[in-house]
Amino acid sequence: MNARLVAGIAAIVVAALTRHILLTLAVGMGTLWLAQAIIGK
């Protein structure tokens, strides 16, 4: 699975649940970095 896809899905879920833009960005970027470390680029 693509690391960007995983991060995008996580960001969409957070955005839908919280409607908080900074939290959405933080979760999306954090998930992207973590997914890239685990899955690879």
N, C-alpha and C positions, 0 to 999 in steps of 0.2 A: 504494500500500500504506500502511496505517496505521502511524504511528510507534510507537504503543503495541504493536501486534502484533509489529513487528520487535524491539523491546526485550524483550518477553515471551518470544519464541522464543529470543533470545540468553541470557536469564536461565535458561530451562529447560535449555538445553544445558549451561551452566556448572554448574548445580545437579546435573544428572545425572552429569556427569563428575567433579566435585570434591567434592560434598557439603559445601562450605564456604559458610556463609550470608553472611558479610561479602563474600566475593569475588562471590557471586551478586548481592548488592545493588549492589555497585560496578559490575559489568559491566552489569547491567540499567539502572541510572540513567545511566551513561555512554553506553550505546547509545541510550537514550531522548533524551538531550540532543543527541547527534550526529544522530540520525534526524530530530528536529524541526528542526534547523538545515538539513539537506539537503532533506528531504521537505516540511517545513512542518507545521503543526498540523492 
